[in-house]
Amino acid sequence: MVDRLTGRISQLTLPQFDASASEVAWYRDYVAYCGLSDDGKNGFAMVMQLGRRKPVLKKALGAAGDGSDAGCSAPEWQRLPIRVTFELSNKQKLNYSVRGNALNVVNDADEDETE
């Protein structure tokens, strides 16, 4: 992380992040990625907010197979309303809406009916 006022660079630690198995997607002070358990067998959808120790979201995705992937592609952020979408390896999509320091599950079927 780079402080814009002072130019100071700080290292960020992302829990359960494996650079060889995950891609990171940033939106403002939020970061979304697919994490792996310590043994590399289980995948998690993770959303962290800078300045917080606990994840805003940690959703189990199930077994990660041979440990070479976390079970999803790079997350995608949407601006209005603020949402993050994780696409799993089986083409299933998980949508979460950011509201303050919490995330809510978004059901696309309910949203289509209201439009």
Summary of the structure (lengths in Angstrom):
residues: 115
radius of gyration: 15.0
end to end distance: 39.3
largest distance: 49.0
contacts: 303
relative contact order: 0.16
helix: 6%
strand: 43%
